[in-house]
């Protein structure tokens, strides 16, 4: 049962461009929203996370925007680099972690 | 700090056979999770342990899957008998304790059931 809907499924961006991945949820009990980055053959690794009482969080080139009323949140990767090519998962926590289906990002040099 | 260790990394079995996966979490982490990640999907929680007790196994197919975490450290996930649809990557993760704490994932075990 998918409780977190993620889009797009895949994304191709030119080096230096902005990558944007979107997620939506229904369960208002979710109170923690992390983004994970996964490289082939590796487990997911926490990239950045946000609580619902904050509308934006920035860490380096990565920013989460959170819209509580719309029940949506997004990941923005500024100045995208080829090394950012990976699969990105949004997730939401309510006693356990619910993951989106993932977005495969390719950054072309 | 050593990460989450898993073994084996790859396993190929025939349907109806049994298989077991092992996980060693980060030292001091009380909470351990097993996830199933089917190709092209996000991880799905199978079971969550707090020390050596089960906190949540609501999504574990208990007719064929079992898991234990003896002594509150290492954990084993078993499938018996395996089905074709069990082909997936099985990820183990650990966190300091329950709640909103970072989960650290192992590299996973890729299972292929033929």
Contacts between the chains, C-beta under 8 A, distances in Angstrom:
chain1	res1	chain2	res2	distance
A	4	B	42	7.8
A	6	B	42	7.6
A	31	B	100	7.2
A	32	B	100	4.4
A	34	B	102	7.9
A	41	B	107	6.8
A	42	B	107	5.8
A	42	B	108	7.9
A	43	B	4	7.3
A	43	B	91	5.4
A	43	B	93	7.3
A	43	B	105	3.0
A	43	B	106	5.3
A	43	B	107	5.4
A	43	B	108	5.5
A	44	B	43	6.8
A	44	B	91	7.6
A	44	B	105	5.1
A	45	B	105	6.8
A	46	B	102	5.1
A	46	B	103	7.2
A	49	B	102	7.9
A	89	B	42	5.0
A	89	B	43	7.5
A	91	B	42	7.5
A	93	B	100	5.9
A	95	B	56	7.2
A	96	B	45	5.1
A	96	B	48	6.2
A	96	B	56	5.8
A	97	B	33	7.8
A	97	B	43	7.8
A	97	B	45	6.4
A	97	B	103	6.7
A	98	B	45	7.9
A	99	B	42	3.1
A	99	B	43	5.1
A	99	B	44	7.3
A	100	B	42	5.4
A	101	B	40	7.3
A	101	B	41	5.5
A	101	B	42	5.3
A	102	B	40	7.3
A	102	B	41	7.0
A	102	B	42	5.3
